[in-house]
Amino acid sequence: MNFRRLLFKVILGLGAVAGAVLPDVAVAQVPTSQRDTIRIPIPPKPDSTGKGDTLVKSVVPVPVVVKPDTVKPPLARADAPVILEIGVPRIYDRNAMFATGAINLGDLLSRVPGLTQFATGVTISPTVFASQGDLRRIRIFLDGLELDPMDRRARGTAAVNDLPLNSLEEVRIERGTDEVRVYARSFRVDRTIPFTRADISTGDQATNFYTGTYGRRYDNGATLQVSAQYLSTQPNNALPSSDALNAFARVGMMHGPWNIDAIYQRSQKNRAPWTGTGDFNETRDTGPGIETHRSTAYLRLANGDVDAPRWFQVVASTMSYLGRERSSTSLSTVGTTGDDSLALTDSASYESQYLITGGINRGPLRTSLAERVRVGEHRTSHSLSGRASTSLGRLELSAFGEGKTYLNPGRIEATARYVPFARVALLAAHSQTSGGVFDRLFTEPRSGAVFDASGVFHPGGAYPLGRVDTNEVTRYELAANKSTRAEGAVRFRDLWIGGGIVRRGATTLLAPAELSPDYAVPSVVRLEGEATGKTASVRGRLWRGVNIDAWALAWDDSTGLYRPRYQTRTELFIQTSLLDRFPKGNFGLLTSLVHEYRSDSRFPFGADSVRIAPGYREVTFKLEIRIQTAVVSYQFRNSLQEKFSQVPGFNFPRQTQFYGVRWEFWN
């Protein structure tokens, strides 16, 4: 215990000393709505080092020849919403994503107020997220395409970690009233000079992480990009290792305002039987091993960029998912048996998605429409959606509407931010959703069982393979609903201090099998009434180079499922380039200390009982040093070495350290 206290004081002392000696950080003159939560300085140009004093130091730089037409117009981007928040919105560009220390998309989502992560480990472990207690209300879009749930065991929850960060250019997180929508844009290059990047990291639990990226534009407007990422880990030495392989490729051509590109994204996981850490009594709950493959391929034709006065895009895609028995791995010391690998004979899912979208921008007014068509298993679904946003001086407005589909209710949502004075900001959002019967997956048979809005289970017909669906809920009924979020904040210097309320309507909670120790036993379905919570936040610059991003959420009741009554996250970080000492921008420093706390989490178990994951606190320390375009990083998760779990029966490691380097080259 003395060691923990000493470590905690040392980390705090380092942060205080650095904050005292580092100069103020110059903030770029970028509109608040477009700034990232964390942005590391832009790396210098390759030819910025050739100065007259290099010969004195006996260092002769290689001449860099840059053609006048090195930079080409970038390929079109997918449409993304204007994010209205108090303080900087959660928009992460490519540099910011990795500067946060995130290993996967789940690490980014864990920073969002109202979202609760339930993981059984750190990297490849089974992981789901709940938005205000609802595990279905996380939606992910890649270049405009919605990545629908395709895993039957997931029961309609998004596979947040099937989308690797190395293939992304931007992640934009929009907080709705009751759901969170993630808009990801794929990575693009805009220079004829080849771009390469390498990431090499290692850490505890025999974790190794490798990434390689290559991309370039050609003089005729063509583009070529490839990227691969490999991750392996072995948290339990008594069990085989787990690994994941992600691949990304893009080819395209641009001519004037027109461009066409083809993108392929594949995520493959080979997960061994999963347990928590601890002694025999603490590792009895085991998740069976499984191998999964998810692929997304799409062809896009675009005219104009989404910021142009007029633009439109047509996208045709195909998506597939396959779950099967786990294969042995090269790092395994234990072979696969019939008990440690899940047999899946009906886990293949296929879906095609077609998207026609366009927009008109006039001054501060932005409007867009999208028609989304889903085709799969002899079913077709059409869904029209639209967005509009504008700025009227101190008032900013945003509206979003979409039609009902087999998977989601129809929705009308409006958000307004009003700044009556320079140091006061108000925000309000309200949504109305339609009712109906919905499927967990788009390819679910319409004859499946139904769990209605009154809590009555109606057994359905048979699956195509002949198995009667009397245990799993394939369809569920939702009543029409309303949700509200309201916030207010006051600014002191560069610091926003605020609070607010959230109100979520009644809903049906469908838990995925990922949270069940035995995948053969279906998760319990529960109805839960409306819930109200209070929020508080502190965001901005505290003093000189010391910044803070903190939020807290407290629900009025303590009986909610998948939502701890109290949840907080506080991050103190220092970010500087020391421009007075390194005027070329060749140096960057980012260090942070994160404290997370949540109270007990309740999980349904059986007809009328619950299992509880006790409350915990976690402290994470991170340090990044950039020299030119190379970044050395180190992070220490669970620095206080607490024993805790987010899912009952699966303890996290007592400590987890990652360290490595990422290096970019333009050559």
C-alpha positions as CSV (number, residue, x, y, z in Angstrom):
1,M,0.0,0.0,0.0
2,N,2.9,2.3,0.7
3,F,4.3,1.7,-2.8
4,R,1.0,2.6,-4.4
5,R,0.8,5.9,-2.4
6,L,4.4,6.7,-3.3
7,L,3.8,6.0,-7.0
8,F,0.7,8.2,-7.0
9,K,2.5,11.1,-5.3
10,V,5.5,10.8,-7.7
11,I,3.2,10.9,-10.8
12,L,1.4,13.9,-9.4
13,G,4.7,15.6,-8.5
14,L,6.0,15.1,-12.1
15,G,2.8,16.7,-13.5
16,A,3.1,19.7,-11.2
17,V,6.7,20.3,-11.9
18,A,6.2,20.0,-15.7
19,G,3.3,22.4,-15.5
20,A,5.4,24.9,-13.6
21,V,8.3,24.9,-16.1
22,L,6.6,24.5,-19.4
23,P,5.6,27.6,-21.4
24,D,2.0,28.3,-22.4
25,V,0.7,26.3,-25.4
26,A,-0.3,28.4,-28.3
27,V,-3.8,27.4,-29.5
28,A,-4.4,27.5,-33.2
29,Q,-7.0,30.0,-34.3
30,V,-9.5,27.3,-35.3
31,P,-13.2,27.5,-34.7
32,T,-14.1,25.9,-31.4
33,S,-16.5,23.4,-33.1
34,Q,-13.6,22.0,-35.2
35,R,-10.9,21.6,-32.6
36,D,-9.9,18.2,-31.3
37,T,-10.0,17.3,-27.7
38,I,-6.3,16.5,-27.9
39,R,-4.1,17.6,-30.8
40,I,-0.4,17.1,-31.0
41,P,1.6,19.6,-33.1
42,I,1.7,19.0,-36.8
43,P,5.0,17.3,-37.8
44,P,7.5,19.6,-39.6
45,K,8.0,19.4,-43.4
46,P,10.7,17.0,-44.6
47,D,12.8,19.9,-45.9
48,S,12.7,22.1,-42.8
49,T,16.1,20.9,-41.4
50,G,18.4,22.2,-44.0
51,K,20.1,25.2,-42.3
52,G,23.5,26.8,-42.5
53,D,24.7,25.5,-39.1
54,T,24.5,21.9,-40.1
55,L,28.0,21.9,-41.7
56,V,29.5,23.2,-38.4
57,K,28.1,20.2,-36.6
58,S,29.4,17.9,-39.3
59,V,25.9,16.8,-40.2
60,V,25.2,17.1,-43.9
61,P,21.5,16.6,-44.6
62,V,20.5,14.7,-47.8
63,P,19.0,17.3,-50.2
64,V,15.2,17.0,-50.5
65,V,13.8,17.6,-54.0
66,V,10.1,18.6,-53.9
67,K,8.2,18.9,-57.1
68,P,5.8,21.8,-57.4
69,D,2.8,19.5,-57.9
70,T,3.6,17.2,-55.0
71,V,0.3,17.8,-53.2
72,K,-2.8,16.6,-55.0
73,P,-6.4,17.4,-54.2
74,P,-7.6,14.9,-51.6
75,L,-10.3,12.3,-52.4
76,A,-13.8,13.1,-51.3
77,R,-14.7,12.5,-47.7
78,A,-17.9,11.0,-46.3
79,D,-20.5,13.4,-44.8
80,A,-20.2,13.9,-41.0
81,P,-22.4,15.9,-38.7
82,V,-21.6,19.2,-37.0
83,I,-21.0,18.3,-33.3
84,L,-22.6,20.7,-30.8
85,E,-20.9,20.5,-27.4
86,I,-20.0,22.9,-24.6
87,G,-16.2,23.2,-24.9
88,V,-14.3,21.4,-27.6
89,P,-16.2,18.6,-29.4
90,R,-14.9,15.0,-29.4
91,I,-13.5,15.0,-32.9
92,Y,-10.2,13.1,-33.2
93,D,-8.0,13.6,-36.2
94,R,-5.3,10.9,-37.0
95,N,-2.7,12.5,-34.7
96,A,-5.1,13.0,-31.9
97,M,-6.4,9.4,-32.0
98,F,-3.0,8.0,-31.2
99,A,-2.0,10.8,-28.8
100,T,-4.8,9.7,-26.5
101,G,-3.1,6.3,-26.0
102,A,-6.0,4.5,-27.5
103,I,-5.3,1.0,-28.8
104,N,-8.7,0.5,-30.3
105,L,-12.0,2.3,-30.8
106,G,-13.3,1.2,-27.4
107,D,-10.5,3.2,-25.7
108,L,-11.8,6.4,-27.5
109,L,-15.4,5.6,-26.5
110,S,-14.5,5.2,-22.9
111,R,-13.8,8.9,-22.8
112,V,-17.4,9.9,-23.7
113,P,-19.8,10.9,-20.9
114,G,-22.7,8.5,-20.5
115,L,-20.9,5.6,-22.1
116,T,-20.0,2.6,-19.9
117,Q,-17.4,0.0,-21.0
118,F,-17.9,-3.6,-20.0
119,A,-14.8,-5.6,-20.9
120,T,-13.2,-8.8,-19.6
121,G,-9.7,-7.7,-20.3
122,V,-7.5,-5.0,-22.0
123,T,-6.9,-5.8,-25.7
124,I,-8.7,-8.6,-27.6
125,S,-11.1,-9.4,-24.8
126,P,-14.9,-9.5,-25.2
127,T,-16.1,-5.9,-24.9
128,V,-19.4,-4.1,-25.2
129,F,-20.5,-0.5,-24.4
130,A,-23.8,0.7,-22.9
131,S,-25.2,4.2,-23.6
132,Q,-27.2,5.1,-20.5
133,G,-27.5,1.4,-19.7
134,D,-28.7,0.4,-23.2
135,L,-26.2,-1.9,-25.0
136,R,-27.9,-1.4,-28.4
137,R,-27.5,2.3,-28.6
138,I,-24.0,2.5,-30.0
139,R,-24.0,3.0,-33.8
140,I,-20.9,3.0,-36.0
141,F,-20.5,4.5,-39.5
142,L,-17.5,4.0,-41.8
143,D,-17.5,6.5,-44.7
144,G,-21.2,6.8,-44.4
145,L,-22.0,3.1,-44.3
146,E,-23.6,1.9,-41.0
147,L,-21.7,-1.1,-39.6
148,D,-24.7,-3.1,-38.5
149,P,-24.4,-5.9,-35.8
150,M,-23.8,-9.2,-37.6
151,D,-22.9,-11.5,-34.8
152,R,-25.9,-13.5,-33.5
153,R,-24.2,-13.9,-30.1
154,A,-23.9,-10.1,-29.8
155,R,-27.8,-9.7,-29.8
156,G,-27.8,-6.4,-31.6
157,T,-24.8,-4.7,-30.0
158,A,-22.1,-3.0,-32.0
159,A,-18.7,-4.7,-32.4
160,V,-16.8,-1.5,-31.5
161,N,-13.3,-3.1,-31.7
162,D,-13.8,-4.6,-35.2
163,L,-12.8,-1.2,-36.7
164,P,-9.1,-0.7,-36.3
165,L,-7.8,2.9,-35.7
166,N,-4.8,2.6,-38.1
167,S,-7.1,2.7,-41.2
168,L,-8.9,5.9,-40.0
169,E,-8.3,9.5,-40.7
170,E,-10.9,10.9,-38.3
171,V,-13.3,9.7,-35.6
172,R,-16.2,12.0,-34.8
173,I,-18.4,11.1,-31.8
174,E,-21.9,12.6,-31.7
175,R,-23.8,12.3,-28.4
176,G,-27.5,12.0,-29.0
177,T,-30.1,12.1,-26.2
178,D,-30.0,8.4,-25.6
179,E,-27.6,7.0,-28.2
180,V,-24.1,7.7,-29.4
181,R,-23.2,7.7,-33.1
182,V,-19.6,7.3,-34.2
183,Y,-18.7,8.6,-37.6
184,A,-15.3,7.3,-38.9
185,R,-13.6,8.5,-42.1
186,S,-11.0,6.2,-43.7
187,F,-7.4,7.5,-44.0
188,R,-6.4,9.4,-47.2
189,V,-3.1,10.5,-48.7
190,D,-2.7,13.6,-50.8
191,R,1.0,13.7,-51.9
192,T,2.9,12.0,-54.8
193,I,5.7,11.5,-52.3
194,P,5.2,8.0,-50.8
195,F,4.0,7.9,-47.2
196,T,5.0,5.1,-44.9
197,R,4.4,4.5,-41.2
198,A,5.5,1.8,-38.8
199,D,4.3,1.1,-35.2
200,I,6.0,-1.3,-32.9
201,S,4.8,-1.8,-29.3
202,T,5.0,-4.4,-26.6
203,G,3.8,-4.7,-23.0
204,D,2.5,-6.9,-20.2
205,Q,0.4,-10.0,-20.8
206,A,2.8,-11.0,-23.6
207,T,1.3,-8.3,-25.8
208,N,2.9,-7.4,-29.1
209,F,1.5,-4.8,-31.5
210,Y,2.7,-4.2,-35.1
211,T,1.4,-1.8,-37.8
212,G,2.6,-1.0,-41.3
213,T,1.0,1.6,-43.6
214,Y,1.9,2.7,-47.1
215,G,0.2,5.2,-49.4
216,R,0.8,7.6,-52.3
217,R,-0.8,9.6,-55.0
218,Y,0.2,9.6,-58.6
219,D,0.6,12.4,-61.1
220,N,-2.5,11.2,-63.0
221,G,-4.7,11.4,-59.9
222,A,-4.6,7.8,-58.9
223,T,-4.1,6.7,-55.3
224,L,-2.9,3.5,-53.7
225,Q,-3.0,2.7,-49.9
226,V,-2.4,-0.4,-47.9
227,S,-2.2,-1.0,-44.2
228,A,-1.9,-4.0,-41.9
229,Q,-2.1,-4.4,-38.2
230,Y,-1.3,-7.4,-36.0
231,L,-1.9,-7.8,-32.3
232,S,-1.2,-10.8,-30.0
233,T,-1.6,-11.3,-26.3
234,Q,-1.6,-14.1,-23.7
235,P,-3.1,-12.8,-20.4
236,N,-3.2,-16.3,-18.9
237,N,-0.1,-18.4,-19.3
238,A,-2.2,-21.6,-18.7
239,L,-4.3,-20.9,-21.8
240,P,-3.4,-20.4,-25.5
241,S,-2.7,-16.9,-26.8
242,S,-5.1,-14.7,-28.8
243,D,-4.4,-12.7,-31.8
244,A,-6.0,-10.3,-34.3
245,L,-5.2,-9.3,-37.8
246,N,-6.6,-6.2,-39.5
247,A,-6.1,-5.2,-43.1
248,F,-7.1,-2.1,-45.2
249,A,-6.6,-1.3,-48.9
250,R,-7.8,1.5,-51.1
251,V,-7.3,2.2,-54.9
252,G,-8.9,5.2,-56.6
253,M,-8.8,7.7,-59.3
254,M,-9.6,11.5,-59.3
255,H,-10.4,13.7,-62.3
256,G,-11.6,17.2,-61.6
257,P,-14.5,17.2,-59.1
258,W,-15.1,13.5,-59.8
259,N,-13.4,10.6,-58.0
260,I,-14.0,6.9,-57.6
261,D,-12.4,4.7,-55.1
262,A,-12.7,1.1,-53.9
263,I,-12.0,0.2,-50.2
264,Y,-11.6,-3.1,-48.5
265,Q,-11.5,-3.5,-44.7
266,R,-11.1,-6.8,-42.9
267,S,-10.9,-7.7,-39.2
268,Q,-10.0,-11.2,-38.1
269,K,-9.8,-12.4,-34.5
270,N,-8.6,-15.7,-33.1
271,R,-9.5,-15.5,-29.4
272,A,-8.5,-18.2,-27.0
273,P,-10.7,-19.2,-24.1
274,W,-10.9,-16.1,-21.9
275,T,-10.7,-15.8,-18.2
276,G,-10.0,-13.0,-15.8
277,T,-6.8,-12.9,-13.7
278,G,-6.3,-14.3,-10.2
279,D,-6.3,-17.6,-8.5
280,F,-8.4,-20.7,-9.3
281,N,-11.5,-19.4,-7.5
282,E,-11.3,-16.1,-9.5
283,T,-11.0,-17.7,-12.9
284,R,-13.8,-20.2,-13.0
285,D,-15.9,-18.1,-15.3
286,T,-14.6,-18.7,-18.8
287,G,-15.6,-17.4,-22.2
288,P,-15.1,-20.1,-24.9
289,G,-12.6,-19.5,-27.7
290,I,-13.8,-18.3,-31.0
291,E,-12.5,-17.2,-34.4
292,T,-14.3,-14.3,-36.2
293,H,-13.9,-12.7,-39.6
294,R,-15.6,-9.5,-40.6
295,S,-15.2,-7.9,-44.0
296,T,-16.5,-4.7,-45.5
297,A,-15.8,-3.8,-49.2
298,Y,-17.3,-0.9,-51.0
299,L,-17.1,1.2,-54.2
300,R,-17.7,4.9,-54.0
301,L,-18.4,7.5,-56.8
302,A,-18.3,11.1,-55.6
303,N,-18.7,14.5,-57.1
304,G,-17.3,17.4,-54.9
305,D,-16.3,17.4,-51.3
306,V,-18.8,17.6,-48.5
307,D,-17.8,21.2,-47.8
308,A,-18.5,22.3,-51.3
309,P,-21.7,24.2,-52.2
310,R,-23.1,21.1,-53.8
311,W,-22.0,17.5,-53.6
312,F,-23.3,13.9,-53.9
313,Q,-22.0,10.3,-53.4
314,V,-23.1,6.9,-54.4
315,V,-21.7,3.9,-52.4
316,A,-22.3,0.2,-53.0
317,S,-21.0,-2.2,-50.4
318,T,-21.0,-5.8,-49.3
319,M,-20.4,-7.0,-45.7
320,S,-19.9,-10.4,-44.3
321,Y,-19.3,-12.0,-40.9
322,L,-18.2,-15.5,-40.0
323,G,-17.8,-17.0,-36.5
324,R,-16.4,-20.5,-36.2
325,E,-14.3,-22.7,-33.9
326,R,-11.0,-21.3,-32.9
327,S,-7.8,-22.3,-34.7
328,S,-4.6,-23.1,-32.9
329,T,-2.0,-20.3,-32.7
330,S,1.7,-20.4,-33.0
331,L,2.1,-19.1,-29.5
332,S,-0.3,-21.6,-28.0
333,T,1.0,-24.2,-25.5
334,V,-2.5,-25.7,-25.0
335,G,-4.4,-27.4,-27.9
336,T,-8.0,-26.8,-28.7
337,T,-10.5,-29.1,-27.1
338,G,-14.2,-29.6,-27.5
339,D,-14.7,-27.7,-24.2
340,D,-12.7,-24.5,-24.8
341,S,-13.9,-23.6,-28.3
342,L,-17.4,-22.6,-29.3
343,A,-18.9,-24.6,-32.1
344,L,-20.8,-22.2,-34.4
345,T,-22.7,-23.8,-37.3
346,D,-25.0,-21.0,-38.2
347,S,-22.9,-17.9,-37.5
348,A,-22.4,-16.7,-41.1
349,S,-24.1,-13.4,-42.0
350,Y,-24.1,-11.5,-45.3
351,E,-25.5,-8.0,-46.1
352,S,-25.3,-5.5,-48.9
353,Q,-25.8,-1.8,-48.3
354,Y,-26.3,0.9,-50.9
355,L,-26.1,4.6,-50.0
356,I,-27.1,7.6,-52.1
357,T,-26.4,10.8,-50.4
358,G,-25.9,14.5,-51.3
359,G,-26.0,17.9,-49.8
360,I,-26.2,21.7,-50.3
361,N,-24.2,24.2,-48.3
362,R,-25.0,27.9,-48.2
363,G,-23.1,30.0,-45.8
364,P,-23.7,28.7,-42.3
365,L,-26.5,26.5,-43.5
366,R,-25.6,22.8,-44.2
367,T,-28.2,20.3,-45.4
368,S,-27.9,16.7,-46.5
369,L,-30.1,13.8,-47.4
370,A,-29.3,10.1,-47.6
371,E,-31.2,7.0,-48.8
372,R,-29.9,3.8,-47.3
373,V,-30.9,0.4,-48.8
374,R,-30.1,-2.9,-47.1
375,V,-30.3,-6.2,-48.9
376,G,-29.7,-9.6,-47.3
377,E,-31.4,-13.0,-46.8
378,H,-34.1,-12.2,-49.3
379,R,-35.0,-9.0,-47.5
380,T,-34.8,-5.4,-48.6
381,S,-35.0,-2.3,-46.4
382,H,-35.2,1.4,-47.4
383,S,-34.4,4.2,-45.0
384,L,-34.4,7.9,-45.7
385,S,-32.5,10.2,-43.4
386,G,-31.6,13.9,-43.4
387,R,-29.6,16.5,-41.5
388,A,-29.6,20.3,-41.2
389,S,-27.4,22.6,-39.2
390,T,-26.9,26.4,-39.1
391,S,-25.4,29.2,-37.0
392,L,-27.5,32.3,-36.1
393,G,-25.0,34.4,-34.3
394,R,-24.9,33.2,-30.7
395,L,-27.4,30.4,-31.5
396,E,-26.4,27.1,-33.2
397,L,-29.0,24.6,-34.3
398,S,-28.8,21.0,-35.6
399,A,-31.5,18.6,-36.6
400,F,-31.4,14.9,-37.5
401,G,-34.2,12.6,-38.7
402,E,-34.3,9.1,-40.1
403,G,-37.0,6.5,-40.9
404,K,-37.7,3.3,-39.2
405,T,-35.8,0.1,-40.3
406,Y,-35.8,-3.5,-39.3
407,L,-33.0,-2.7,-36.8
408,N,-33.8,0.8,-35.4
409,P,-36.9,2.9,-34.7
410,G,-37.5,6.1,-36.6
411,R,-36.0,9.1,-34.9
412,I,-36.3,12.9,-34.9
413,E,-33.7,14.7,-32.9
414,A,-32.9,18.4,-32.4
415,T,-30.0,20.1,-30.6
416,A,-29.5,23.7,-29.8
417,R,-26.5,25.6,-28.3
418,Y,-27.0,29.1,-27.1
419,V,-24.2,31.4,-25.9
420,P,-26.0,34.5,-24.5
421,F,-22.7,35.9,-23.1
422,A,-19.0,35.1,-23.8
423,R,-18.7,33.2,-20.6
424,V,-22.1,31.4,-20.5
425,A,-23.2,28.5,-22.7
426,L,-26.5,26.5,-22.7
427,L,-27.2,23.3,-24.6
428,A,-30.4,21.3,-25.0
429,A,-31.3,18.2,-27.0
430,H,-34.5,16.3,-27.4
431,S,-35.5,13.2,-29.4
432,Q,-38.7,11.3,-30.3
433,T,-38.5,7.7,-31.5
434,S,-41.2,5.5,-33.0
435,G,-42.4,2.2,-31.7
436,G,-42.6,-1.2,-33.4
437,V,-41.0,-4.7,-33.5
438,F,-37.3,-4.8,-34.3
439,D,-34.7,-7.5,-35.1
440,R,-31.4,-8.1,-33.5
441,L,-29.8,-8.6,-36.9
442,F,-31.0,-7.6,-40.3
443,T,-30.7,-11.2,-41.4
444,E,-32.8,-12.6,-38.5
445,P,-35.8,-14.7,-39.6
446,R,-39.1,-12.9,-39.2
447,S,-40.6,-16.0,-37.6
448,G,-38.2,-15.7,-34.6
449,A,-39.4,-15.2,-31.0
450,V,-40.6,-11.8,-29.8
451,F,-40.2,-10.1,-26.5
452,D,-43.0,-7.6,-26.4
453,A,-43.0,-4.1,-24.7
454,S,-45.0,-5.5,-21.7
455,G,-42.3,-8.1,-20.9
456,V,-44.1,-11.2,-22.3
457,F,-42.0,-13.7,-24.3
458,H,-43.7,-15.2,-27.4
459,P,-41.8,-18.3,-28.8
460,G,-41.3,-18.2,-32.5
461,G,-40.9,-20.6,-35.3
462,A,-37.8,-22.5,-36.4
463,Y,-34.4,-21.4,-37.7
464,P,-33.4,-22.4,-41.2
465,L,-31.4,-25.2,-39.8
466,G,-34.4,-26.6,-37.9
467,R,-33.6,-25.4,-34.4
468,V,-36.6,-23.9,-32.7
469,D,-36.0,-20.5,-31.3
470,T,-37.5,-20.8,-27.8
471,N,-34.5,-19.5,-25.8
472,E,-33.0,-16.6,-27.7
473,V,-34.8,-13.3,-28.3
474,T,-34.4,-12.6,-32.0
475,R,-37.1,-9.9,-32.1
476,Y,-38.2,-7.4,-29.5
477,E,-40.9,-4.7,-29.3
478,L,-40.2,-1.1,-28.3
479,A,-42.8,1.6,-27.5
480,A,-42.6,5.1,-28.8
481,N,-40.2,7.1,-26.6
482,K,-38.8,10.5,-25.7
483,S,-35.4,11.4,-24.3
484,T,-33.8,14.7,-23.2
485,R,-30.4,16.2,-22.4
486,A,-29.8,19.7,-21.1
487,E,-26.6,21.3,-20.0
488,G,-25.2,24.7,-18.9
489,A,-21.7,25.9,-18.2
490,V,-19.8,29.0,-17.2
491,R,-16.3,29.8,-18.4
492,F,-13.5,31.0,-16.1
493,R,-10.6,32.1,-18.3
494,D,-10.1,29.0,-20.5
495,L,-12.0,26.6,-18.2
496,W,-15.6,25.6,-18.7
497,I,-17.5,24.4,-15.6
498,G,-20.9,23.0,-16.1
499,G,-23.7,20.6,-15.2
500,G,-26.9,19.2,-16.5
501,I,-29.5,16.5,-16.6
502,V,-30.2,13.5,-18.9
503,R,-33.5,11.7,-19.1
504,R,-33.8,8.3,-20.9
505,G,-37.2,6.8,-21.6
506,A,-38.3,3.2,-20.9
507,T,-36.6,0.6,-22.9
508,T,-35.9,-3.1,-23.4
509,L,-32.4,-4.3,-22.3
510,L,-31.0,-7.1,-24.4
511,A,-27.6,-8.4,-23.1
512,P,-25.2,-10.0,-25.5
513,A,-23.7,-13.5,-24.9
514,E,-20.3,-11.8,-24.6
515,L,-21.2,-11.0,-21.0
516,S,-22.3,-14.5,-20.2
517,P,-19.8,-17.0,-18.8
518,D,-21.6,-19.7,-20.7
519,Y,-22.4,-18.9,-24.3
520,A,-24.9,-21.7,-24.4
521,V,-27.1,-20.0,-21.8
522,P,-29.0,-17.0,-23.4
523,S,-28.7,-13.7,-21.6
524,V,-31.6,-12.4,-19.7
525,V,-33.9,-9.8,-21.2
526,R,-35.3,-7.1,-18.9
527,L,-37.6,-4.2,-19.2
528,E,-36.5,-1.0,-17.5
529,G,-38.5,2.2,-16.9
530,E,-37.3,5.7,-17.6
531,A,-34.2,7.0,-15.8
532,T,-32.9,10.4,-14.9
533,G,-29.4,11.4,-14.1
534,K,-27.3,14.5,-13.3
535,T,-24.1,15.4,-15.0
536,A,-21.1,17.7,-14.2
537,S,-18.1,18.6,-16.3
538,V,-14.9,20.6,-16.1
539,R,-13.0,21.1,-19.4
540,G,-10.3,23.4,-20.7
541,R,-6.9,24.9,-19.6
542,L,-6.2,25.1,-15.9
543,W,-2.9,26.9,-15.9
544,R,-0.2,27.4,-18.5
545,G,0.3,24.0,-20.2
546,V,-1.9,22.1,-17.8
547,N,-5.3,21.0,-19.1
548,I,-8.3,19.1,-17.7
549,D,-11.1,17.0,-19.2
550,A,-13.4,15.7,-16.5
551,W,-17.0,14.6,-16.2
552,A,-19.3,12.9,-13.7
553,L,-22.6,11.2,-14.0
554,A,-25.0,10.3,-11.1
555,W,-28.3,8.5,-11.7
556,D,-31.2,9.1,-9.4
557,D,-31.7,5.3,-8.8
558,S,-29.3,2.5,-7.8
559,T,-31.2,-0.4,-9.4
560,G,-30.4,0.3,-13.0
561,L,-28.9,-2.5,-15.1
562,Y,-25.6,-1.9,-17.0
563,R,-25.4,1.6,-15.6
564,P,-23.4,2.3,-12.4
565,R,-25.2,4.9,-10.2
566,Y,-22.0,6.9,-10.0
567,Q,-19.4,7.2,-12.8
568,T,-16.5,9.7,-13.2
569,R,-13.5,10.2,-15.4
570,T,-10.8,12.9,-14.9
571,E,-7.8,13.5,-17.1
572,L,-5.1,16.0,-16.4
573,F,-2.7,16.5,-19.3
574,I,0.2,18.7,-20.3
575,Q,0.8,19.3,-24.0
576,T,3.6,21.5,-25.4
577,S,6.1,21.8,-28.2
578,L,8.5,24.1,-26.3
579,L,8.6,26.4,-29.3
580,D,10.9,28.8,-27.5
581,R,13.6,26.1,-27.4
582,F,12.6,24.2,-30.5
583,P,11.3,26.9,-32.9
584,K,11.2,24.4,-35.9
585,G,8.6,22.3,-34.1
586,N,10.8,19.3,-34.0
587,F,9.8,18.4,-30.5
588,G,6.6,17.6,-28.7
589,L,5.6,16.5,-25.2
590,L,2.3,15.1,-24.0
591,T,1.8,13.5,-20.6
592,S,-1.4,12.7,-18.8
593,L,-2.9,11.2,-15.7
594,V,-6.3,9.7,-15.8
595,H,-8.5,8.7,-12.9
596,E,-11.7,6.7,-13.5
597,Y,-14.3,5.6,-10.9
598,R,-17.5,3.8,-11.1
599,S,-19.8,2.3,-8.4
600,D,-21.4,-1.2,-8.5
601,S,-22.6,-2.4,-11.9
602,R,-25.7,-4.7,-11.9
603,F,-26.2,-7.5,-14.4
604,P,-29.4,-9.6,-14.8
605,F,-29.0,-13.2,-13.9
606,G,-31.9,-15.7,-13.9
607,A,-35.5,-14.7,-13.8
608,D,-35.3,-12.2,-10.9
609,S,-31.8,-12.0,-9.6
610,V,-28.7,-10.0,-10.5
611,R,-24.9,-10.3,-10.4
612,I,-22.8,-7.4,-9.3
613,A,-19.4,-6.2,-10.4
614,P,-18.1,-4.2,-7.4
615,G,-17.2,-0.5,-7.9
616,Y,-13.6,0.4,-8.5
617,R,-11.1,3.1,-9.3
618,E,-8.3,3.1,-11.9
619,V,-5.4,5.4,-12.5
620,T,-3.6,5.5,-15.8
621,F,-0.3,7.4,-16.6
622,K,0.8,8.2,-20.2
623,L,3.8,9.9,-21.6
624,E,4.6,10.7,-25.3
625,I,7.7,12.4,-26.7
626,R,7.9,13.4,-30.3
627,I,11.2,14.0,-32.1
628,Q,10.6,15.1,-35.7
629,T,8.0,12.5,-36.9
630,A,8.9,9.7,-34.5
631,V,6.8,9.3,-31.3
632,V,7.9,7.3,-28.3
633,S,5.0,6.4,-26.1
634,Y,4.5,4.7,-22.7
635,Q,1.4,4.0,-20.7
636,F,0.8,2.4,-17.3
637,R,-2.8,1.3,-16.8
638,N,-4.1,0.5,-13.3
639,S,-1.0,2.2,-11.8
640,L,-2.4,1.6,-8.3
641,Q,-2.6,-2.1,-8.9
642,E,-6.2,-2.4,-7.8
643,K,-8.1,-5.7,-8.3
644,F,-11.4,-4.9,-10.1
645,S,-13.7,-6.2,-12.8
646,Q,-16.2,-4.6,-15.2
647,V,-18.0,-7.9,-15.8
648,P,-18.7,-10.2,-12.8
649,G,-16.2,-13.1,-12.8
650,F,-13.6,-11.5,-15.0
651,N,-10.9,-9.6,-13.1
652,F,-8.6,-7.1,-14.9
653,P,-4.8,-7.5,-14.6
654,R,-3.3,-5.9,-11.6
655,Q,-1.2,-3.7,-14.0
656,T,-0.8,-3.3,-17.7
657,Q,2.1,-1.4,-19.3
658,F,2.5,-0.6,-23.0
659,Y,5.5,1.0,-24.6
660,G,6.7,1.5,-28.2
661,V,7.4,3.8,-31.1
662,R,5.5,5.0,-34.1
663,W,7.3,6.6,-37.0
664,E,6.1,8.4,-40.1
665,F,8.1,9.0,-43.3
666,W,7.5,11.1,-46.4
667,N,10.1,9.9,-48.9
